[in-house]
Amino acid sequence: MAIFIKYKLVSLREMVTDGYIRLHPVQLAEKEISNIAEKLIKSLLDDKYDPIKIIEIFSKEFDKSQVREIVAFYIGIENLELLEESENET
């Protein structure tokens, strides 16, 4: 799992900045969240869920460009672009 998804919720990072917790546990939590999210995305794609819908759902909590990169990694950028084009036409 080479690509990590950055979680948009910054409350943990704010707690580090405010001095309530150390950075290392936050980094470990972010990595764990990223790994879980990537596994969920892969599982949904393996079960033939709509990649565009997956991007839409996960982009509510994660950075959209990174979610898109993960989906493209698994289905191919050409396939993703074709799906996005057909989605834009409808």
C-alpha positions as CSV (number, residue, x, y, z in Angstrom):
1,M,0.0,0.0,0.0
2,A,2.2,2.8,-1.3
3,I,-0.3,5.6,-1.4
4,F,-1.7,7.0,1.8
5,I,-5.0,8.8,2.0
6,K,-4.9,12.0,4.1
7,Y,-7.8,12.2,6.5
8,K,-9.5,15.6,6.3
9,L,-10.5,15.9,9.9
10,V,-7.7,17.9,11.6
11,S,-8.8,17.7,15.2
12,L,-6.0,15.3,16.0
13,R,-3.4,17.6,14.4
14,E,-4.9,20.5,16.3
15,M,-4.5,18.6,19.6
16,V,-0.8,18.1,18.7
17,T,-0.4,21.8,17.9
18,D,-2.2,22.8,21.2
19,G,0.2,20.5,23.1
20,Y,-2.4,18.0,24.3
21,I,-0.8,14.9,22.6
22,R,2.4,14.0,20.9
23,L,2.8,13.8,17.1
24,H,3.9,10.1,16.9
25,P,0.6,8.6,18.0
26,V,-1.3,10.9,15.6
27,Q,0.9,9.8,12.7
28,L,0.3,6.1,13.6
29,A,-3.5,6.7,13.8
30,E,-3.4,8.5,10.4
31,K,-1.5,5.6,8.9
32,E,-4.0,3.1,10.3
33,I,-7.0,5.1,9.1
34,S,-5.4,5.4,5.7
35,N,-4.8,1.6,5.5
36,I,-8.3,0.8,6.5
37,A,-9.8,3.2,4.0
38,E,-7.7,1.8,1.2
39,K,-8.7,-1.7,2.1
40,L,-12.4,-0.7,2.1
41,I,-12.0,1.0,-1.3
42,K,-10.3,-2.1,-2.7
43,S,-13.0,-4.4,-1.3
44,L,-15.8,-2.2,-2.7
45,L,-14.1,-2.2,-6.1
46,D,-13.6,-6.0,-6.0
47,D,-17.4,-6.3,-5.3
48,K,-18.1,-4.2,-8.4
49,Y,-19.4,-1.1,-6.7
50,D,-19.5,2.0,-8.9
51,P,-16.0,3.7,-8.7
52,I,-17.6,7.2,-9.1
53,K,-19.9,6.5,-6.1
54,I,-17.0,5.2,-4.1
55,I,-15.0,8.4,-4.8
56,E,-18.1,10.5,-3.9
57,I,-18.7,8.7,-0.6
58,F,-15.0,8.6,0.6
59,S,-14.4,12.2,-0.4
60,K,-16.8,13.3,2.3
61,E,-14.1,12.4,4.9
62,F,-10.9,12.1,2.8
63,D,-9.1,14.2,0.3
64,K,-10.9,13.7,-3.1
65,S,-7.7,13.7,-5.3
66,Q,-6.1,11.1,-3.1
67,V,-9.3,8.9,-3.1
68,R,-9.4,9.3,-6.9
69,E,-5.7,8.2,-7.1
70,I,-6.4,5.0,-5.1
71,V,-9.4,4.1,-7.3
72,A,-7.4,4.8,-10.4
73,F,-4.6,2.6,-9.0
74,Y,-6.9,-0.3,-8.8
75,I,-9.1,0.1,-11.9
76,G,-6.6,2.0,-14.2
77,I,-6.6,5.7,-14.9
78,E,-8.1,5.2,-18.4
79,N,-11.1,3.3,-17.0
80,L,-11.6,6.0,-14.4
81,E,-11.5,8.8,-16.9
82,L,-14.0,7.0,-19.2
83,L,-16.4,6.6,-16.2
84,E,-16.0,10.2,-15.3
85,E,-16.6,11.3,-18.8
86,S,-19.8,9.2,-19.1
87,E,-20.9,10.5,-15.7
88,N,-20.4,14.1,-16.9
89,E,-22.5,13.4,-20.0
90,T,-25.5,12.3,-18.1
